């Protein structure tokens, strides 16, 4: 059985950032991941200082190479299937069995998309959630805004600097009178009826089809997805979960500690709003805090 100070589960922005802090502290750290990242659908990442426009996979590979340049850091490809034990003696099952004194969870979230034919093919290309990540490239197009479980009022106002031709797809979600009044003030077009299909070509959205056959032309579409942990490892360990209108994520304190002693969490997994930059930031914090916990000086 391999024995390390810290096992980091997940090697995207958060996991790699955590690992480099521990490697620089000269602690043995093993990064384990299966390469299935949340951002794998996007061709480029934006807003990341020094890396604007780079492919997420390229940023990950560069970061992982920097971590592995330190002699106490290692990487294991594969999926962790279980974690047992307690602080000081965790055991991780996966490609190989590993014992770790501490664990950092950074395996991210998954986006649960509505079951609409054609939608998934456009995800990360012309269908998006965050205008800060994708809005500049999708700007000045006829743009749809899809209601899923609620009317996305924040996005309705938020998208005004990226498009002046925005249509709300009500998708069978009822509007409250105050919502209808605000939408009227914003000047949004509205399309009633449920969305039954997305028409697209190689990920480029062309239109959505409503029940009854009405076709609404557009070249970009936004929606707010339901988000949940990409693995059940944390919940199996007993980590406390928080639920928000956007989904479920792990509850952590200011040091990225979960409710389970010795287990830290970073990235989108530990916050309700996805962000590459903030994922790296929380990974950095988790790595430093984990090191201090190993030393017994973390308050």
Residue pairs with C-beta under 8 A, 6 or more apart in sequence:
1 91
1 96
1 97
1 98
1 99
2 30
2 96
2 97
2 98
2 99
3 28
3 98
3 99
3 100
4 28
4 29
4 30
4 74
4 98
4 99
4 100
4 101
5 22
5 27
5 28
5 29
5 100
5 101
5 102
5 294
6 22
6 27
6 28
6 29
6 30
6 100
6 101
6 102
6 103
6 104
6 290
6 294
7 29
7 30
7 32
7 90
7 92
7 98
7 100
7 102
7 103
7 104
8 15
8 18
8 19
8 22
8 29
8 30
8 31
8 32
8 103
8 104
8 106
9 15
9 32
9 33
9 80
9 83
9 92
9 103
9 104
9 105
9 106
9 107
9 231
9 233
10 31
10 32
10 33
10 105
10 106
10 107
10 108
10 267
10 269
11 19
11 31
11 32
11 33
11 35
11 60
11 64
11 75
11 106
12 33
12 37
12 38
12 39
12 56
12 60
12 106
12 108
12 267
12 279
13 48
13 59
13 60
13 63
13 267
13 276
13 279
13 280
13 283
14 106
14 108
14 266
14 267
14 268
14 269
14 279
14 280
14 282
14 283
14 286
15 31
15 33
15 104
15 106
15 107
15 266
15 267
15 283
16 31
16 60
16 63
16 64
16 66
16 67
16 280
16 283
17 63
17 266
17 279
17 280
17 281
17 282
17 283
17 284
17 287
18 104
18 106
18 264
18 266
18 283
18 284
18 286
18 287
18 290
19 29
19 31
19 67
19 73
19 287
20 63
20 66
20 67
20 70
20 73
20 287
21 283
21 284
21 287
21 288
21 291
22 29
22 72
22 73
22 287
22 290
22 291
23 29
23 67
23 70
23 72
23 73
24 70
25 288
25 291
26 72
27 72
27 291
27 294
28 72
28 73
28 74
29 67
29 72
29 73
29 74
30 73
30 74
30 75
30 76
30 98
30 100
31 64
31 67
31 73
31 74
31 75
31 76
32 75
32 76
32 77
32 78
32 80
32 92
32 94
32 95
32 98
33 75
33 77
33 78
33 107
34 77
34 78
34 79
35 77
36 230
37 56
37 57
37 60
37 108
38 108
38 109
38 110
38 111
38 230
38 268
38 274
39 45
39 56
39 124
39 276
40 56
40 57
40 124
41 123
41 124
41 125
42 56
42 124
42 125
42 133
42 134
43 55
43 124
43 125
44 53
44 54
44 55
44 56
44 137
45 51
45 52
45 53
45 54
45 55
45 56
45 59
45 133
45 276
46 52
46 53
46 132
46 133
46 134
46 136
46 137
47 132
47 133
47 275
47 276
47 277
48 54
48 59
48 276
48 277
48 280
49 277
51 59
56 276
59 276
64 75
67 73
67 75
68 74
68 75
76 94
76 95
76 96
76 98
77 95
78 94
78 95
79 94
79 95
80 92
80 93
80 94
80 107
80 231
80 233
81 93
81 94
82 92
82 93
82 94
82 233
82 236
83 90
83 91
83 92
83 93
83 103
83 233
83 236
83 237
84 90
84 91
84 93
85 91
85 99
86 261
86 262
87 101
87 102
87 260
87 261
87 262
87 263
88 101
88 262
89 99
89 101
90 99
90 100
90 101
90 102
90 103
90 262
90 263
91 97
91 98
91 99
92 98
92 99
92 100
92 103
101 262
101 294
102 262
102 263
102 264
102 290
102 293
102 294
103 262
103 263
103 264
104 256
104 263
104 264
104 265
104 266
104 283
104 286
104 287
104 290
105 233
105 234
105 239
105 250
105 258
105 263
105 264
105 265
105 266
105 269
105 270
106 265
106 266
106 267
106 269
106 283
106 286
107 229
107 230
107 231
107 233
107 269
108 229
108 230
108 267
108 268
108 269
109 227
109 228
109 229
109 230
109 247
109 249
109 268
109 269
109 274
110 227
110 228
110 229
110 230
111 123
111 129
111 225
111 226
111 227
112 225
112 226
112 227
112 228
112 247
113 119
113 120
113 123
113 225
114 146
114 148
114 195
114 223
116 195
116 196
116 197
116 198
117 196
117 197
117 198
118 197
118 198
118 199
118 200
119 127
119 198
121 198
121 200
121 203
122 198
122 200
122 203
122 204
122 205
122 221
125 203
125 204
126 138
126 200
126 203
126 204
126 205
126 219
126 220
126 221
127 198
127 205
127 220
127 221
127 222
127 223
128 134
128 135
128 138
128 220
128 221
128 222
129 222
129 223
129 224
129 225
129 274
130 274
130 275
131 138
131 155
131 158
131 159
131 162
131 222
133 276
135 159
135 161
135 162
136 162
138 162
138 163
138 219
138 220
139 162
139 163
140 162
140 163
140 164
141 163
141 165
141 218
141 219
141 220
142 163
142 165
142 167
142 217
142 218
142 219
142 220
143 159
143 162
143 163
143 165
143 166
143 167
143 218
143 219
143 220
143 221
143 222
144 166
144 167
144 168
144 169
144 205
144 208
144 216
144 218
144 220
144 221
144 222
145 152
145 155
145 156
145 159
145 166
145 167
145 168
145 169
145 188
145 221
145 222
145 223
146 152
146 169
146 171
146 195
146 208
146 221
146 222
146 223
147 168
147 169
147 170
147 171
147 173
148 171
148 173
148 223
148 224
148 225
148 226
149 173
149 226
150 173
150 245
151 168
151 170
151 173
151 175
151 176
151 179
151 183
152 222
152 223
152 224
153 179
153 182
155 222
155 224
156 166
156 168
156 182
156 183
156 186
156 188
157 182
157 186
159 166
159 222
160 166
160 186
163 220
166 188
166 189
167 188
167 189
167 190
167 191
167 216
167 218
168 183
168 188
168 189
168 190
168 191
169 191
169 195
169 208
169 210
169 216
170 190
170 191
170 192
170 193
171 193
171 194
171 195
172 193
172 194
175 183
183 190
191 210
191 214
191 216
192 210
193 210
193 211
193 212
193 214
194 210
194 211
195 208
195 209
195 210
196 209
196 210
196 211
197 208
197 209
198 205
198 207
198 208
198 209
198 221
199 205
199 206
199 207
199 208
199 209
199 215
200 206
204 219
205 218
205 219
205 220
205 221
206 217
206 218
206 219
207 215
207 216
207 217
207 218
208 215
208 216
208 218
208 221
209 215
209 216
210 216
224 246
225 246
225 247
226 246
226 247
227 246
227 247
227 248
227 249
227 268
227 272
227 274
228 247
228 248
229 235
229 241
229 248
229 249
229 250
229 269
230 269
234 241
234 250
234 258
234 263
234 265
234 269
235 241
237 260
237 263
238 259
238 260
239 250
239 251
239 258
239 259
239 260
239 263
239 265
240 250
240 251
240 258
240 259
241 248
241 249
241 250
241 251
242 248
242 249
242 250
242 251
242 272
244 272
246 272
246 273
247 272
249 268
249 269
249 270
249 271
249 272
250 258
250 265
250 269
250 270
251 258
251 259
251 270
252 258
252 264
252 265
252 270
255 264
255 285
255 286
255 289
255 293
255 298
256 264
256 265
256 266
256 270
256 282
256 285
256 286
256 289
257 263
257 264
257 289
257 293
258 264
258 265
258 270
262 293
264 286
264 289
264 290
264 293
265 286
266 279
266 282
266 283
266 285
266 286
267 279
267 282
267 283
268 274
268 275
268 279
270 282
271 278
271 282
289 298
292 298
